[in-house]
Amino acid sequence: MHVIVVYDVSIERVNDIRKLLKKYLNWVQNSVFEGELTLGQMKELEIDLGKVIDKETDSVIVYSINNAVWIKKKIIGKEKGSTENII
Amino acid sequence: MHVIVVYDVSIERVNDIRKLLKKYLNWVQNSVFEGELTLGQMKELEIDLGKVIDKETDSVIVYSINNAVWIKKKIIGKEKGSTENII
């Protein structure tokens, strides 16, 4: 499935979150990663995220779409990261 | 259609971008807005965004999905903004 992850975490955890997300997904913008994951990988990622963040203050949103063709992506301005697997 | 907008813009334009996005969408996290728009509204928003940003340095990504039920949303940690129209 196609997965988009956006995060809003305290500055001291940004590096850890980025390292974790890079293992699974492509960086697309400041605090946004996306890519294709199996259901198993997504569950793993969610568990790992739960270990890294402070649930009282940090927020991570995982959007998932079964079929990448269902989602359209338009970039206005500069393209900062990877756009693999999606138009 | 269901729309998710993520932005990565220079600090001096953050307020203008937020004001613009608030006219169309709900704030969900730091630099993320989402909501339901008609195709006409989405085109208007894209034109307005193009006027506000510096296309050489800023980046705004507009994801759109025709049917909100095709996208699943999971929040890990704190829920910061609105989650209208989506589970």
Backbone of each chain as nested JSON, in Angstrom:
{
  "chains": [
    {"id": "A", "residues": [
      {"number": 1, "name": "MET", "atoms": {"N": [0.838, -1.195, 0.0], "CA": [0.0, 0.0, 0.0], "C": [0.876, 1.249, 0.0]}},
      {"number": 2, "name": "HIS", "atoms": {"N": [0.265, 2.349, -0.478], "CA": [1.016, 3.6, -0.508], "C": [0.818, 4.341, 0.821]}},
      {"number": 3, "name": "VAL", "atoms": {"N": [1.926, 4.803, 1.375], "CA": [1.888, 5.38, 2.719], "C": [2.517, 6.776, 2.706]}},
      {"number": 4, "name": "ILE", "atoms": {"N": [1.842, 7.714, 3.353], "CA": [2.374, 9.064, 3.544], "C": [2.444, 9.296, 5.056]}},
      {"number": 5, "name": "VAL", "atoms": {"N": [3.618, 9.679, 5.535], "CA": [3.773, 9.931, 6.967], "C": [4.18, 11.391, 7.182]}},
      {"number": 6, "name": "VAL", "atoms": {"N": [3.443, 12.08, 8.037], "CA": [3.8, 13.456, 8.415], "C": [4.025, 13.482, 9.919]}},
      {"number": 7, "name": "TYR", "atoms": {"N": [5.05, 14.228, 10.344], "CA": [5.324, 14.242, 11.783], "C": [5.515, 15.651, 12.307]}},
      {"number": 8, "name": "ASP", "atoms": {"N": [5.191, 15.8, 13.577], "CA": [5.332, 17.069, 14.28], "C": [5.819, 16.681, 15.68]}},
      {"number": 9, "name": "VAL", "atoms": {"N": [7.142, 16.618, 15.802], "CA": [7.736, 16.104, 17.049], "C": [8.719, 17.117, 17.618]}},
      {"number": 10, "name": "SER", "atoms": {"N": [9.006, 16.966, 18.889], "CA": [9.936, 17.863, 19.557], "C": [11.321, 17.771, 18.89]}},
      {"number": 11, "name": "ILE", "atoms": {"N": [12.008, 18.903, 18.835], "CA": [13.265, 19.02, 18.09], "C": [14.292, 17.944, 18.468]}},
      {"number": 12, "name": "GLU", "atoms": {"N": [14.314, 17.532, 19.739], "CA": [15.315, 16.544, 20.153], "C": [15.024, 15.139, 19.636]}},
      {"number": 13, "name": "ARG", "atoms": {"N": [13.84, 14.932, 19.081], "CA": [13.537, 13.603, 18.531], "C": [13.467, 13.584, 16.997]}},
      {"number": 14, "name": "VAL", "atoms": {"N": [13.675, 14.743, 16.381], "CA": [13.57, 14.83, 14.915], "C": [14.544, 13.87, 14.22]}},
      {"number": 15, "name": "ASN", "atoms": {"N": [15.795, 13.846, 14.672], "CA": [16.783, 12.968, 14.028], "C": [16.422, 11.493, 14.134]}},
      {"number": 16, "name": "ASP", "atoms": {"N": [15.938, 11.091, 15.303], "CA": [15.555, 9.688, 15.49], "C": [14.378, 9.312, 14.589]}},
      {"number": 17, "name": "ILE", "atoms": {"N": [13.41, 10.208, 14.521], "CA": [12.232, 9.962, 13.679], "C": [12.661, 9.853, 12.216]}},
      {"number": 18, "name": "ARG", "atoms": {"N": [13.524, 10.779, 11.787], "CA": [13.978, 10.748, 10.384], "C": [14.726, 9.467, 10.051]}},
      {"number": 19, "name": "LYS", "atoms": {"N": [15.614, 9.073, 10.956], "CA": [16.376, 7.834, 10.747], "C": [15.436, 6.645, 10.598]}},
      {"number": 20, "name": "LEU", "atoms": {"N": [14.444, 6.593, 11.465], "CA": [13.474, 5.499, 11.431], "C": [12.675, 5.511, 10.124]}},
      {"number": 21, "name": "LEU", "atoms": {"N": [12.163, 6.669, 9.757], "CA": [11.323, 6.748, 8.557], "C": [12.114, 6.424, 7.287]}},
      {"number": 22, "name": "LYS", "atoms": {"N": [13.403, 6.817, 7.281], "CA": [14.256, 6.542, 6.116], "C": [14.448, 5.053, 5.871]}},
      {"number": 23, "name": "LYS", "atoms": {"N": [14.317, 4.253, 6.931], "CA": [14.457, 2.804, 6.776], "C": [13.312, 2.227, 5.946]}},
      {"number": 24, "name": "TYR", "atoms": {"N": [12.172, 2.901, 5.989], "CA": [10.972, 2.366, 5.352], "C": [10.511, 3.147, 4.116]}},
      {"number": 25, "name": "LEU", "atoms": {"N": [10.764, 4.466, 4.128], "CA": [10.099, 5.343, 3.149], "C": [11.077, 6.326, 2.509]}},
      {"number": 26, "name": "ASN", "atoms": {"N": [10.604, 7.054, 1.507], "CA": [11.395, 8.094, 0.854], "C": [11.054, 9.467, 1.444]}},
      {"number": 27, "name": "TRP", "atoms": {"N": [12.075, 10.273, 1.617], "CA": [11.846, 11.633, 2.11], "C": [11.29, 12.478, 0.977]}},
      {"number": 28, "name": "VAL", "atoms": {"N": [10.21, 13.203, 1.219], "CA": [9.663, 14.058, 0.159], "C": [9.674, 15.536, 0.488]}},
      {"number": 29, "name": "GLN", "atoms": {"N": [9.651, 15.87, 1.748], "CA": [9.607, 17.28, 2.143], "C": [9.888, 17.37, 3.63]}},
      {"number": 30, "name": "ASN", "atoms": {"N": [10.276, 18.559, 4.071], "CA": [10.589, 18.84, 5.471], "C": [10.201, 17.724, 6.468]}},
      {"number": 31, "name": "SER", "atoms": {"N": [8.932, 17.552, 6.754], "CA": [8.521, 16.548, 7.741], "C": [7.559, 15.544, 7.126]}},
      {"number": 32, "name": "VAL", "atoms": {"N": [7.822, 15.181, 5.874], "CA": [6.939, 14.26, 5.138], "C": [7.759, 13.165, 4.455]}},
      {"number": 33, "name": "PHE", "atoms": {"N": [7.327, 11.932, 4.65], "CA": [7.928, 10.788, 3.955], "C": [6.82, 10.025, 3.248]}},
      {"number": 34, "name": "GLU", "atoms": {"N": [7.164, 9.342, 2.154], "CA": [6.16, 8.472, 1.549], "C": [6.814, 7.304, 0.821]}},
      {"number": 35, "name": "GLY", "atoms": {"N": [5.988, 6.285, 0.532], "CA": [6.5, 5.127, -0.18], "C": [5.519, 3.977, -0.134]}},
      {"number": 36, "name": "GLU", "atoms": {"N": [5.961, 2.843, -0.675], "CA": [5.139, 1.642, -0.706], "C": [5.551, 0.697, 0.416]}},
      {"number": 37, "name": "LEU", "atoms": {"N": [4.595, 0.247, 1.194], "CA": [4.872, -0.711, 2.277], "C": [3.862, -1.851, 2.215]}},
      {"number": 38, "name": "THR", "atoms": {"N": [4.295, -2.998, 2.687], "CA": [3.337, -4.08, 2.909], "C": [2.609, -3.78, 4.22]}},
      {"number": 39, "name": "LEU", "atoms": {"N": [1.522, -4.487, 4.447], "CA": [0.781, -4.294, 5.695], "C": [1.682, -4.615, 6.885]}},
      {"number": 40, "name": "GLY", "atoms": {"N": [2.51, -5.652, 6.729], "CA": [3.426, -6.043, 7.802], "C": [4.44, -4.959, 8.106]}},
      {"number": 41, "name": "GLN", "atoms": {"N": [5.004, -4.378, 7.042], "CA": [5.981, -3.292, 7.238], "C": [5.31, -2.095, 7.907]}},
      {"number": 42, "name": "MET", "atoms": {"N": [4.061, -1.818, 7.515], "CA": [3.387, -0.66, 8.1], "C": [3.153, -0.868, 9.595]}},
      {"number": 43, "name": "LYS", "atoms": {"N": [2.788, -2.073, 9.955], "CA": [2.561, -2.362, 11.377], "C": [3.871, -2.235, 12.17]}},
      {"number": 44, "name": "GLU", "atoms": {"N": [4.948, -2.768, 11.582], "CA": [6.284, -2.634, 12.201], "C": [6.648, -1.169, 12.407]}},
      {"number": 45, "name": "LEU", "atoms": {"N": [6.444, -0.387, 11.332], "CA": [6.767, 1.036, 11.388], "C": [5.973, 1.723, 12.501]}},
      {"number": 46, "name": "GLU", "atoms": {"N": [4.69, 1.4, 12.596], "CA": [3.845, 2.032, 13.61], "C": [4.323, 1.677, 15.026]}},
      {"number": 47, "name": "ILE", "atoms": {"N": [4.744, 0.438, 15.187], "CA": [5.256, 0.012, 16.5], "C": [6.551, 0.765, 16.812]}},
      {"number": 48, "name": "ASP", "atoms": {"N": [7.455, 0.832, 15.809], "CA": [8.73, 1.534, 16.001], "C": [8.509, 3.013, 16.308]}},
      {"number": 49, "name": "LEU", "atoms": {"N": [7.562, 3.623, 15.596], "CA": [7.268, 5.036, 15.845], "C": [6.788, 5.243, 17.285]}},
      {"number": 50, "name": "GLY", "atoms": {"N": [5.955, 4.325, 17.724], "CA": [5.43, 4.411, 19.086], "C": [6.522, 4.357, 20.144]}},
      {"number": 51, "name": "LYS", "atoms": {"N": [7.638, 3.699, 19.792], "CA": [8.754, 3.598, 20.745], "C": [9.595, 4.877, 20.76]}},
      {"number": 52, "name": "VAL", "atoms": {"N": [9.668, 5.558, 19.628], "CA": [10.56, 6.721, 19.495], "C": [9.921, 8.011, 20.004]}},
      {"number": 53, "name": "ILE", "atoms": {"N": [8.626, 8.179, 19.758], "CA": [8.005, 9.467, 20.093], "C": [7.573, 9.55, 21.554]}},
      {"number": 54, "name": "ASP", "atoms": {"N": [7.377, 10.788, 22.005], "CA": [6.73, 11.034, 23.292], "C": [5.245, 11.253, 22.989]}},
      {"number": 55, "name": "LYS", "atoms": {"N": [4.418, 10.301, 23.393], "CA": [3.01, 10.333, 22.985], "C": [2.212, 11.481, 23.587]}},
      {"number": 56, "name": "GLU", "atoms": {"N": [2.78, 12.113, 24.622], "CA": [2.087, 13.237, 25.252], "C": [2.228, 14.514, 24.429]}},
      {"number": 57, "name": "THR", "atoms": {"N": [3.335, 14.626, 23.674], "CA": [3.604, 15.897, 22.99], "C": [3.782, 15.738, 21.474]}},
      {"number": 58, "name": "ASP", "atoms": {"N": [4.309, 14.62, 21.036], "CA": [4.601, 14.442, 19.608], "C": [3.385, 13.883, 18.868]}},
      {"number": 59, "name": "SER", "atoms": {"N": [3.366, 14.132, 17.572], "CA": [2.277, 13.625, 16.746], "C": [2.822, 13.116, 15.417]}},
      {"number": 60, "name": "VAL", "atoms": {"N": [2.429, 11.914, 15.066], "CA": [2.778, 11.363, 13.754], "C": [1.482, 10.875, 13.115]}},
      {"number": 61, "name": "ILE", "atoms": {"N": [1.25, 11.266, 11.876], "CA": [0.055, 10.794, 11.173], "C": [0.502, 9.895, 10.021]}},
      {"number": 62, "name": "VAL", "atoms": {"N": [-0.093, 8.706, 9.974], "CA": [0.187, 7.746, 8.907], "C": [-1.067, 7.634, 8.028]}},
      {"number": 63, "name": "TYR", "atoms": {"N": [-0.959, 8.149, 6.801], "CA": [-2.046, 7.993, 5.835], "C": [-1.708, 6.785, 4.968]}},
      {"number": 64, "name": "SER", "atoms": {"N": [-2.678, 5.91, 4.721], "CA": [-2.401, 4.777, 3.837], "C": [-3.528, 4.596, 2.831]}},
      {"number": 65, "name": "ILE", "atoms": {"N": [-3.114, 4.244, 1.626], "CA": [-4.041, 4.078, 0.507], "C": [-3.671, 2.749, -0.15]}},
      {"number": 66, "name": "ASN", "atoms": {"N": [-4.674, 1.873, -0.301], "CA": [-4.379, 0.545, -0.848], "C": [-3.746, 0.604, -2.226]}},
      {"number": 67, "name": "ASN", "atoms": {"N": [-4.205, 1.522, -3.052], "CA": [-3.722, 1.571, -4.427], "C": [-3.183, 2.963, -4.745]}},
      {"number": 68, "name": "ALA", "atoms": {"N": [-1.921, 3.034, -5.115], "CA": [-1.271, 4.334, -5.349], "C": [-1.951, 5.132, -6.456]}},
      {"number": 69, "name": "VAL", "atoms": {"N": [-2.639, 4.453, -7.388], "CA": [-3.271, 5.197, -8.486], "C": [-4.464, 6.018, -8.006]}},
      {"number": 70, "name": "TRP", "atoms": {"N": [-4.955, 5.723, -6.81], "CA": [-6.099, 6.473, -6.281], "C": [-5.71, 7.87, -5.8]}},
      {"number": 71, "name": "ILE", "atoms": {"N": [-4.419, 8.07, -5.63], "CA": [-3.998, 9.359, -5.087], "C": [-3.218, 10.147, -6.136]}},
      {"number": 72, "name": "LYS", "atoms": {"N": [-3.583, 11.42, -6.276], "CA": [-2.852, 12.296, -7.189], "C": [-1.99, 13.223, -6.371]}},
      {"number": 73, "name": "LYS", "atoms": {"N": [-0.839, 13.578, -6.924], "CA": [0.098, 14.419, -6.193], "C": [0.523, 15.571, -7.088]}},
      {"number": 74, "name": "LYS", "atoms": {"N": [0.334, 16.78, -6.601], "CA": [0.757, 17.942, -7.378], "C": [1.716, 18.764, -6.527]}},
      {"number": 75, "name": "ILE", "atoms": {"N": [2.868, 19.069, -7.101], "CA": [3.853, 19.87, -6.371], "C": [3.806, 21.295, -6.892]}},
      {"number": 76, "name": "ILE", "atoms": {"N": [3.606, 22.247, -5.988], "CA": [3.624, 23.657, -6.368], "C": [4.911, 24.241, -5.809]}},
      {"number": 77, "name": "GLY", "atoms": {"N": [5.73, 24.804, -6.678], "CA": [7.035, 25.306, -6.248], "C": [8.092, 24.247, -6.455]}},
      {"number": 78, "name": "LYS", "atoms": {"N": [9.018, 24.217, -5.524], "CA": [10.209, 23.387, -5.648], "C": [9.939, 21.946, -5.227]}},
      {"number": 79, "name": "GLU", "atoms": {"N": [10.482, 21.009, -6.01], "CA": [10.4, 19.609, -5.615], "C": [11.596, 19.309, -4.73]}},
      {"number": 80, "name": "LYS", "atoms": {"N": [11.353, 18.973, -3.474], "CA": [12.484, 18.819, -2.543], "C": [12.993, 17.387, -2.421]}},
      {"number": 81, "name": "GLY", "atoms": {"N": [12.096, 16.426, -2.484], "CA": [12.533, 15.045, -2.262], "C": [12.175, 14.13, -3.407]}},
      {"number": 82, "name": "SER", "atoms": {"N": [12.089, 12.857, -3.104], "CA": [11.808, 11.83, -4.089], "C": [10.326, 11.765, -4.41]}},
      {"number": 83, "name": "THR", "atoms": {"N": [9.999, 11.422, -5.655], "CA": [8.588, 11.246, -6.007], "C": [8.363, 9.88, -6.641]}},
      {"number": 84, "name": "GLU", "atoms": {"N": [9.125, 8.928, -6.219], "CA": [8.991, 7.572, -6.751], "C": [7.571, 7.04, -6.591]}},
      {"number": 85, "name": "ASN", "atoms": {"N": [7.138, 6.24, -7.525], "CA": [5.888, 5.489, -7.438], "C": [4.617, 6.302, -7.511]}},
      {"number": 86, "name": "ILE", "atoms": {"N": [4.711, 7.588, -7.776], "CA": [3.498, 8.384, -7.715], "C": [3.638, 9.549, -8.684]}},
      {"number": 87, "name": "ILE", "atoms": {"N": [2.512, 9.964, -9.269], "CA": [2.559, 11.091, -10.205], "C": [2.02, 12.339, -9.503]}}
    ]},
    {"id": "B", "residues": [
      {"number": 1, "name": "MET", "atoms": {"N": [-13.571, 16.081, -3.427], "CA": [-12.468, 15.161, -3.216], "C": [-11.758, 15.471, -1.91]}},
      {"number": 2, "name": "HIS", "atoms": {"N": [-11.064, 14.468, -1.376], "CA": [-10.341, 14.68, -0.134], "C": [-8.924, 15.166, -0.458]}},
      {"number": 3, "name": "VAL", "atoms": {"N": [-8.514, 16.222, 0.235], "CA": [-7.249, 16.869, -0.092], "C": [-6.366, 16.971, 1.155]}},
      {"number": 4, "name": "ILE", "atoms": {"N": [-5.088, 16.63, 0.981], "CA": [-4.093, 16.794, 2.045], "C": [-3.014, 17.718, 1.491]}},
      {"number": 5, "name": "VAL", "atoms": {"N": [-2.731, 18.791, 2.199], "CA": [-1.697, 19.723, 1.746], "C": [-0.58, 19.781, 2.785]}},
      {"number": 6, "name": "VAL", "atoms": {"N": [0.652, 19.593, 2.332], "CA": [1.824, 19.735, 3.21], "C": [2.713, 20.827, 2.618]}},
      {"number": 7, "name": "TYR", "atoms": {"N": [3.271, 21.659, 3.487], "CA": [4.099, 22.74, 2.954], "C": [5.43, 22.839, 3.677]}},
      {"number": 8, "name": "ASP", "atoms": {"N": [6.402, 23.352, 2.951], "CA": [7.753, 23.555, 3.464], "C": [8.202, 24.884, 2.838]}},
      {"number": 9, "name": "VAL", "atoms": {"N": [7.904, 25.961, 3.553], "CA": [8.144, 27.299, 2.986], "C": [9.001, 28.121, 3.932]}},
      {"number": 10, "name": "SER", "atoms": {"N": [9.603, 29.153, 3.396], "CA": [10.457, 30.03, 4.191], "C": [9.63, 30.681, 5.309]}},
      {"number": 11, "name": "ILE", "atoms": {"N": [10.267, 30.857, 6.466], "CA": [9.581, 31.32, 7.68], "C": [8.756, 32.582, 7.442]}},
      {"number": 12, "name": "GLU", "atoms": {"N": [9.226, 33.478, 6.57], "CA": [8.49, 34.736, 6.386], "C": [7.188, 34.569, 5.592]}},
      {"number": 13, "name": "ARG", "atoms": {"N": [6.992, 33.401, 5.028], "CA": [5.738, 33.18, 4.297], "C": [4.799, 32.184, 4.993]}},
      {"number": 14, "name": "VAL", "atoms": {"N": [5.219, 31.676, 6.144], "CA": [4.409, 30.669, 6.84], "C": [3.03, 31.222, 7.202]}},
      {"number": 15, "name": "ASN", "atoms": {"N": [2.97, 32.444, 7.73], "CA": [1.674, 33.005, 8.12], "C": [0.729, 33.183, 6.936]}},
      {"number": 16, "name": "ASP", "atoms": {"N": [1.275, 33.629, 5.818], "CA": [0.431, 33.821, 4.628], "C": [-0.109, 32.494, 4.112]}},
      {"number": 17, "name": "ILE", "atoms": {"N": [0.764, 31.487, 4.109], "CA": [0.347, 30.152, 3.652], "C": [-0.746, 29.594, 4.578]}},
      {"number": 18, "name": "ARG", "atoms": {"N": [-0.531, 29.752, 5.884], "CA": [-1.53, 29.235, 6.84], "C": [-2.88, 29.919, 6.679]}},
      {"number": 19, "name": "LYS", "atoms": {"N": [-2.847, 31.242, 6.536], "CA": [-4.095, 32.006, 6.35], "C": [-4.837, 31.513, 5.117]}},
      {"number": 20, "name": "LEU", "atoms": {"N": [-4.082, 31.308, 4.048], "CA": [-4.682, 30.848, 2.795], "C": [-5.279, 29.447, 2.957]}},
      {"number": 21, "name": "LEU", "atoms": {"N": [-4.503, 28.542, 3.524], "CA": [-4.978, 27.16, 3.65], "C": [-6.192, 27.068, 4.569]}},
      {"number": 22, "name": "LYS", "atoms": {"N": [-6.222, 27.915, 5.61], "CA": [-7.362, 27.911, 6.546], "C": [-8.676, 28.286, 5.869]}},
      {"number": 23, "name": "LYS", "atoms": {"N": [-8.591, 29.034, 4.791], "CA": [-9.811, 29.412, 4.059], "C": [-10.454, 28.199, 3.393]}},
      {"number": 24, "name": "TYR", "atoms": {"N": [-9.645, 27.205, 3.09], "CA": [-10.133, 26.052, 2.336], "C": [-10.184, 24.748, 3.146]}},
      {"number": 25, "name": "LEU", "atoms": {"N": [-9.278, 24.6, 4.105], "CA": [-9.058, 23.285, 4.718], "C": [-8.954, 23.378, 6.241]}},
      {"number": 26, "name": "ASN", "atoms": {"N": [-8.9, 22.218, 6.885], "CA": [-8.727, 22.146, 8.339], "C": [-7.265, 21.886, 8.671]}},
      {"number": 27, "name": "TRP", "atoms": {"N": [-6.793, 22.561, 9.699], "CA": [-5.434, 22.349, 10.15], "C": [-5.355, 21.01, 10.886]}},
      {"number": 28, "name": "VAL", "atoms": {"N": [-4.375, 20.168, 10.552], "CA": [-4.261, 18.889, 11.265], "C": [-2.951, 18.715, 12.02]}},
      {"number": 29, "name": "GLN", "atoms": {"N": [-1.929, 19.387, 11.588], "CA": [-0.616, 19.228, 12.235], "C": [0.297, 20.335, 11.726]}},
      {"number": 30, "name": "ASN", "atoms": {"N": [1.352, 20.622, 12.452], "CA": [2.355, 21.645, 12.123], "C": [2.229, 22.243, 10.719]}},
      {"number": 31, "name": "SER", "atoms": {"N": [2.597, 21.505, 9.695], "CA": [2.553, 22.058, 8.34], "C": [1.667, 21.224, 7.419]}},
      {"number": 32, "name": "VAL", "atoms": {"N": [0.55, 20.74, 7.98], "CA": [-0.364, 19.866, 7.242], "C": [-1.814, 20.339, 7.406]}},
      {"number": 33, "name": "PHE", "atoms": {"N": [-2.509, 20.445, 6.304], "CA": [-3.936, 20.769, 6.314], "C": [-4.67, 19.704, 5.514]}},
      {"number": 34, "name": "GLU", "atoms": {"N": [-5.949, 19.454, 5.867], "CA": [-6.721, 18.563, 5.017], "C": [-8.196, 18.891, 5.043]}},
      {"number": 35, "name": "GLY", "atoms": {"N": [-8.936, 18.368, 4.067], "CA": [-10.374, 18.6, 4.021], "C": [-10.959, 18.196, 2.686]}},
      {"number": 36, "name": "GLU", "atoms": {"N": [-12.243, 18.496, 2.537], "CA": [-12.963, 18.16, 1.312], "C": [-13.075, 19.397, 0.429]}},
      {"number": 37, "name": "LEU", "atoms": {"N": [-12.707, 19.279, -0.821], "CA": [-12.817, 20.387, -1.768], "C": [-13.464, 19.899, -3.062]}},
      {"number": 38, "name": "THR", "atoms": {"N": [-14.145, 20.807, -3.72], "CA": [-14.577, 20.506, -5.081], "C": [-13.363, 20.678, -5.992]}},
      {"number": 39, "name": "LEU", "atoms": {"N": [-13.479, 20.185, -7.22], "CA": [-12.381, 20.342, -8.172], "C": [-12.113, 21.835, -8.414]}},
      {"number": 40, "name": "GLY", "atoms": {"N": [-13.188, 22.616, -8.465], "CA": [-13.049, 24.061, -8.676], "C": [-12.288, 24.732, -7.539]}},
      {"number": 41, "name": "GLN", "atoms": {"N": [-12.653, 24.357, -6.3], "CA": [-11.962, 24.919, -5.127], "C": [-10.495, 24.53, -5.131]}},
      {"number": 42, "name": "MET", "atoms": {"N": [-10.216, 23.292, -5.541], "CA": [-8.826, 22.841, -5.54], "C": [-8.01, 23.639, -6.557]}},
      {"number": 43, "name": "LYS", "atoms": {"N": [-8.588, 23.891, -7.693], "CA": [-7.872, 24.669, -8.711], "C": [-7.627, 26.106, -8.221]}},
      {"number": 44, "name": "GLU", "atoms": {"N": [-8.647, 26.685, -7.585], "CA": [-8.506, 28.029, -6.987], "C": [-7.376, 28.043, -5.971]}},
      {"number": 45, "name": "LEU", "atoms": {"N": [-7.393, 27.042, -5.086], "CA": [-6.363, 26.951, -4.044], "C": [-4.973, 26.854, -4.668]}},
      {"number": 46, "name": "GLU", "atoms": {"N": [-4.84, 26.037, -5.698], "CA": [-3.526, 25.876, -6.342], "C": [-3.045, 27.191, -6.97]}},
      {"number": 47, "name": "ILE", "atoms": {"N": [-3.974, 27.93, -7.561], "CA": [-3.617, 29.232, -8.147], "C": [-3.185, 30.191, -7.035]}},
      {"number": 48, "name": "ASP", "atoms": {"N": [-3.975, 30.233, -5.951], "CA": [-3.646, 31.122, -4.829], "C": [-2.291, 30.76, -4.213]}},
      {"number": 49, "name": "LEU", "atoms": {"N": [-2.038, 29.465, -4.07], "CA": [-0.753, 29.023, -3.506], "C": [0.407, 29.498, -4.382]}},
      {"number": 50, "name": "GLY", "atoms": {"N": [0.201, 29.38, -5.684], "CA": [1.225, 29.802, -6.638], "C": [1.562, 31.278, -6.504]}},
      {"number": 51, "name": "LYS", "atoms": {"N": [0.582, 32.084, -6.051], "CA": [0.819, 33.522, -5.879], "C": [1.572, 33.827, -4.596]}},
      {"number": 52, "name": "VAL", "atoms": {"N": [1.362, 33.006, -3.576], "CA": [1.919, 33.302, -2.246], "C": [3.362, 32.805, -2.099]}},
      {"number": 53, "name": "ILE", "atoms": {"N": [3.672, 31.656, -2.686], "CA": [4.993, 31.059, -2.436], "C": [6.065, 31.613, -3.367]}},
      {"number": 54, "name": "ASP", "atoms": {"N": [7.305, 31.418, -2.961], "CA": [8.455, 31.66, -3.84], "C": [8.803, 30.311, -4.474]}},
      {"number": 55, "name": "LYS", "atoms": {"N": [8.548, 30.189, -5.762], "CA": [8.669, 28.876, -6.416], "C": [10.106, 28.361, -6.502]}},
      {"number": 56, "name": "GLU", "atoms": {"N": [11.063, 29.241, -6.269], "CA": [12.469, 28.827, -6.311], "C": [12.88, 28.1, -5.024]}},
      {"number": 57, "name": "THR", "atoms": {"N": [12.226, 28.447, -3.91], "CA": [12.681, 27.896, -2.63], "C": [11.591, 27.133, -1.876]}},
      {"number": 58, "name": "ASP", "atoms": {"N": [10.338, 27.55, -2.019], "CA": [9.253, 26.936, -1.244], "C": [8.688, 25.719, -1.96]}},
      {"number": 59, "name": "SER", "atoms": {"N": [8.08, 24.849, -1.179], "CA": [7.468, 23.657, -1.746], "C": [6.129, 23.383, -1.068]}},
      {"number": 60, "name": "VAL", "atoms": {"N": [5.115, 23.175, -1.879], "CA": [3.81, 22.774, -1.348], "C": [3.376, 21.537, -2.129]}},
      {"number": 61, "name": "ILE", "atoms": {"N": [2.966, 20.508, -1.43], "CA": [2.474, 19.299, -2.099], "C": [0.981, 19.154, -1.816]}},
      {"number": 62, "name": "VAL", "atoms": {"N": [0.215, 18.979, -2.877], "CA": [-1.231, 18.781, -2.758], "C": [-1.541, 17.34, -3.163]}},
      {"number": 63, "name": "TYR", "atoms": {"N": [-1.941, 16.529, -2.187], "CA": [-2.386, 15.161, -2.473], "C": [-3.908, 15.193, -2.578]}},
      {"number": 64, "name": "SER", "atoms": {"N": [-4.47, 14.542, -3.583], "CA": [-5.933, 14.497, -3.658], "C": [-6.413, 13.083, -3.964]}},
      {"number": 65, "name": "ILE", "atoms": {"N": [-7.506, 12.743, -3.329], "CA": [-8.098, 11.408, -3.445], "C": [-9.585, 11.618, -3.714]}},
      {"number": 66, "name": "ASN", "atoms": {"N": [-10.091, 10.998, -4.767], "CA": [-11.497, 11.24, -5.123], "C": [-12.459, 10.855, -4.017]}},
      {"number": 67, "name": "ASN", "atoms": {"N": [-12.17, 9.772, -3.342], "CA": [-13.096, 9.279, -2.33], "C": [-12.378, 9.126, -0.988]}},
      {"number": 68, "name": "ALA", "atoms": {"N": [-12.88, 9.825, 0.028], "CA": [-12.212, 9.832, 1.333], "C": [-12.118, 8.44, 1.952]}},
      {"number": 69, "name": "VAL", "atoms": {"N": [-13.031, 7.528, 1.577], "CA": [-12.994, 6.191, 2.181], "C": [-11.788, 5.376, 1.704]}},
      {"number": 70, "name": "TRP", "atoms": {"N": [-11.15, 5.816, 0.619], "CA": [-9.979, 5.096, 0.113], "C": [-8.741, 5.341, 0.963]}},
      {"number": 71, "name": "ILE", "atoms": {"N": [-8.798, 6.356, 1.802], "CA": [-7.605, 6.679, 2.586], "C": [-7.862, 6.41, 4.065]}},
      {"number": 72, "name": "LYS", "atoms": {"N": [-6.902, 5.733, 4.689], "CA": [-6.987, 5.486, 6.129], "C": [-6.005, 6.399, 6.83]}},
      {"number": 73, "name": "LYS", "atoms": {"N": [-6.363, 6.82, 8.013], "CA": [-5.519, 7.761, 8.749], "C": [-5.317, 7.235, 10.156]}},
      {"number": 74, "name": "LYS", "atoms": {"N": [-4.072, 7.099, 10.541], "CA": [-3.781, 6.646, 11.9], "C": [-2.888, 7.671, 12.576]}},
      {"number": 75, "name": "ILE", "atoms": {"N": [-3.298, 8.103, 13.753], "CA": [-2.502, 9.079, 14.49], "C": [-1.751, 8.357, 15.599]}},
      {"number": 76, "name": "ILE", "atoms": {"N": [-0.434, 8.525, 15.613], "CA": [0.381, 7.935, 16.672], "C": [0.845, 9.09, 17.546]}},
      {"number": 77, "name": "GLY", "atoms": {"N": [0.506, 9.026, 18.813], "CA": [0.827, 10.136, 19.712], "C": [-0.346, 11.082, 19.823]}},
      {"number": 78, "name": "LYS", "atoms": {"N": [-0.038, 12.34, 19.923], "CA": [-1.034, 13.365, 20.217], "C": [-1.786, 13.785, 18.946]}},
      {"number": 79, "name": "GLU", "atoms": {"N": [-3.099, 13.955, 19.102], "CA": [-3.878, 14.497, 17.996], "C": [-3.864, 16.007, 18.117]}},
      {"number": 80, "name": "LYS", "atoms": {"N": [-3.278, 16.676, 17.136], "CA": [-3.096, 18.129, 17.269], "C": [-4.215, 18.947, 16.636]}},
      {"number": 81, "name": "GLY", "atoms": {"N": [-4.757, 18.487, 15.54], "CA": [-5.761, 19.305, 14.854], "C": [-7.051, 18.559, 14.63]}},
      {"number": 82, "name": "SER", "atoms": {"N": [-7.796, 19.011, 13.654], "CA": [-9.1, 18.455, 13.345], "C": [-8.98, 17.156, 12.552]}},
      {"number": 83, "name": "THR", "atoms": {"N": [-9.914, 16.237, 12.762], "CA": [-9.904, 15.001, 11.964], "C": [-11.246, 14.795, 11.286]}},
      {"number": 84, "name": "GLU", "atoms": {"N": [-11.891, 15.878, 10.951], "CA": [-13.196, 15.786, 10.295], "C": [-13.142, 14.945, 9.022]}},
      {"number": 85, "name": "ASN", "atoms": {"N": [-14.235, 14.255, 8.746], "CA": [-14.443, 13.561, 7.467], "C": [-13.552, 12.357, 7.218]}},
      {"number": 86, "name": "ILE", "atoms": {"N": [-12.791, 11.936, 8.19], "CA": [-11.848, 10.861, 7.917], "C": [-11.626, 10.078, 9.204]}},
      {"number": 87, "name": "ILE", "atoms": {"N": [-11.392, 8.77, 9.032], "CA": [-11.148, 7.949, 10.224], "C": [-9.669, 7.679, 10.355]}}
    ]}
  ]
}
